[in-house]
């Protein structure tokens, strides 16, 4: 399956390899404040958490094609591109679940309980399509939760040294990167095969979220007003790139190494050249109130930005 993931990237890498400037293509009204977001480049669908639902967007038409009720407030979304399963953290007043959605039918087929309280709830969600494992951060009880995608059961609850935040996965190395949002902050690295921590990278402040360029074995983490760059081979910080105020969510275009960073403090997106670690553009998002998530769709080269206080998803395109 690893060859399938890498093969998809190699097929389309030439199409979007240039570092052209981005602009706003359109804005999609999703019917409520939007939160977590993820894209499936195989099906060219984008999945957005909106209140207690997951809204499905067609990446060809930018139109909503389905709205899926999860029964709880959706915070984070992840996709397994090989099984066409979508995972959404769904929390209500008493507990948190991971809703499992069949991407072919747009229906919830399972609910996986996440152990712990729901004061802070799930603060991160990521999927390794190669191993078919799903990872969630249970912030209230300071655990990294590992889930088997075949059985939809929790297979590990790992106590971590800092309150866990955003999560990302390198499917090539089977490393999981967890933001430690306590003070001082940490970037925690786990081995997906053993669910054990293999590195801890100290940072100045609470780290918000992480992202991975698996082709270059580079990890990124947002920390206050900057992006931390980590060498995946050495687990060492190699650069700090300035971003905007309250840099939060982050994603990587694997095809051209551009890194997209949400600046919730001023309603903009910082775009970084991942090869040079230089900011190449800061793009204001029209109508932004509190930007809350970002995802790159490798099928169409577009980037989707959510807003926690507005009923919109903004679509960015390379010019």
N, C-alpha and C positions, 0 to 999 in steps of 0.2 A: 504493500500500500504506500510505502514511502516513495517508491518510484512513481506512483500515480500522482502524488502531490507535486513532486519535483518536475514530473513530465508536463503537468498542466502549466506550470510557470514557464518552462522552456518554450512551450508552443506559442505563448502570447507575449513573451518578453520583448520582442522586437517592436511590437505595436505601440508600446507606451514607454519606450526607453529614454526619451529626451526629457530634459528638465525645463519644460515650458512653464511660464507663469500661469497661475490659476485665476479663475474668475467665477462669479456666481452664475450658475446655469439657470436655476429655478428654485422656487420655494414650494414645498409640498405641505398643505394643511392636513395634519394627521389627527385633528379633532381633540387635542388636549396636550398638556405638557409632556414632552418626550424625554426619555432617559437613555437606558442602554440601547446599543445598536450593534448589529453585526451583519456581514454580507456573505452570501454563498456564491462564489464566482462560477461554480459549475452550473447552477440553475439561474444565475443572474437575478437573484432575489435579495432584498434587503429587509431585515427584521428589526422593528423598532418597538421598544417598550413604551406604551402610552397608558398611563393610569393602571388599570387591572387587565390590560390586553397587550397582545403582540400584534402590531400592524405590519402587514406584508406589502412591500412595494416592488413592482416590476421594474427591474433595472433598465429595460428597453424603453418603456413608455413613461416612467416616473409616476405611474398611477397606482393607487391602492387597490389591491386585488383581494384582500381578506383581512378580517379582524378577528383575532382568536382570544377568547376569554380564558384567563388563567386562574381567576378566583382570588387573586391578591395583587398588591401593587408590584409592578414589574420594575426591577432596578437594573439588572444586567442581562445581557443576551450573548450566547455563544452558538457557534454552528460547527457541526461535523460535516465537512464537504463530501466525505466518502459515503456516509450512511444517510445523508440528507435528514439528519435529526437536528432540531433547534432546541436549545436549552435556555430557559428564562428563570431567573430568580424571582419568586413570587411570595411576597410577605404580607401577612395580615396582622391583626392586633395581637395575636398569640404565638405565631410561629412562622417559619420560613420554609418553603419548598422549592425544589427545582422542577419546573414544569417541562416535560419532554413533549416536543411537537414533531409530528410526522410532516416533513416538508412537502410530501406529495399530496396529502389530503388536507393540510392546514388544520389539523385537529390535535388536541392534547391526548396523548396515549398513555401517559404515566405521570405521577407526582412523586418526587423523591424527597422525603423529609430531611431537613438540615437541622442537626441537633444543636440546641442552645436557645438562648433567649432571642427576642426581637426588639431590643432597645436600639441597637445600631444596625443589626441585620447583616445580610450578605453584602460585602463591599467589593467583590470581584468575582469574575467567572471566566473560565477559559477552557478550550477543548484541544486535545491532541488527537487529530484524526488518524494518525498512524497507529497509536496504541488503543484508540477508542476509550480514552479516559477523560473525565470531566473534572475540573478543579474549581472549588468555590472557597472563598474566604469567609469564615464565620467569625465576624469581628467581636461579637459579645463574649464568646468563650475562647477567643484567641487561637483559633484552629484553622489549619488548611485541610479541607475536606476533599478526598479523592473518591470518585465514583466510577464504577465499571459501566460503560455504555452498552454492553451486551445484556446485562442483567438489571440495569437501572437500580443498583444497590450501592450503598456507601461501603467502600473497602478499606478506608483508612481515615483516621482523625488525628492529625499531627499537630501537637502543641507547638506554637512558634514563639520566638522571643520578643516579638513586637506585634501590636495590633495589626492584623493583615488587611491590606487594602486591595488595590488592583492586581490582577494576575495576567500573565501572558506565558505562552508555551513555545519552545523551539522544538518542532516535531522531528527535526533532523538529529538533534543531540539528546532529545528527551529530557531537557532541562526546563524547570518551571521557575519563573521569576515572580516573586511576590513582593509587593510594596509594603514596607513596614512603616505604618503611618504614626507610630509613636514618636517620642522625642527623647534622644536624638533619633533621626530616621535611619532606616536600614533598607537595603535591597537584599532580599533573602533568595538564595538559589537552592533548589531542591532537585534531587535525582528522581525522575518519574518512575524508574524501575523499582526503586526501593522505598520511595517516599521519605527519604532522609535528607536533611539539610547538608549541602556540600560547601556552601560559602555564605558569608555574611559581609556585606560591603557597607560600611558606615557612611552616613550622609549628615548634612547639617541640620535639616529639619525633617518633619514627617513627610515621607514619600507618598505621593498620591496614586499614581498608576504606572504600569509598565507596558512595554511593547517590544517585539523582537523582529529583527531582520534575519530570518533563518538561513538565507542564502549567503550572508556575510558573517554569520555567527556574532551578531552585535545585538546587545540589549539596550533599551532606553528606559529611563524613569523620569517622571516629572517631580520636581522638588521646588516648591515655592514659585519662583520666577525663572527657573532654568530647567534644562534637560540634562540629565546625567547619561553619559555614554559609557557602556561597559563592554569590554572585550570578553566574549563568551568562552574563549579558550583558557584565558588566565583568571577570569573572574575579578578583573581589576578595572577600576574606573580609569578611563583614558582621556576623557574630555568633559567639559561643561559648556553647554551652549545656552546663551541667554534666550529667554522666551518672554512672554508678556506677563502681566500680573495675574496671580493665581492660575498658573499653568496646571491643568488637571488631566484631562483625557488625551490619549495619544495613540496613533496608529501609524503603520509603515506601509508604503507602496513597495512591495517586494520587487516590482519590475524595474523601477528606476531609483530605488533607495531614498525616495523623498519621505521625510518624516513630518507628519501633520500633528500639531499640538494645539489643543483648545486653551485659549486664554479667557477664563471665565470672568476675570476682573475687568476686562475692557471690551468683551464681545468680539474678539478677533481670533484668527487662526495663524499661528506661526508655522512657516513651511521651511524645513531644514534640508539641505543637501547632505544626505547621509554619508556621502563619500568624502566630503571636505569638512563636515561638521560646521557649516556656515549657514546662517539664516539667509535665505534667498528671497523671502517675501513675508510680509505681514498683511493678511487679508481681513479687513473689517467685514463682519457679517451683518447685513441690513436687518433691522428689526430685532436684533439679538437682545435678550434680557439677561439670561444666565445660561450660557452654553454648557451642555452637560454630557456630550458623548460624540464620538467620531468613528467612522469606519470607511475604509477604502474598499471599493468593489473592483477587483482585478479584471472582471469580465468586461467592464465598460470604461475603466480608468477614471471613474468619478469618485468623489469623496462626499460622504453624507455627514451632516452635523446636526445634532439634536439640541433642544433648548428646554430646560427644566421649567421655565416660566412662560413659555410661548407655545402656541399650537402649531409649530412649524418644524420641518426638517429642511435644512438648506443644502442644496446640491452644488458642489464645486466641480468645475471642469478645467482641464489644462487647455490653454489657448493655442 
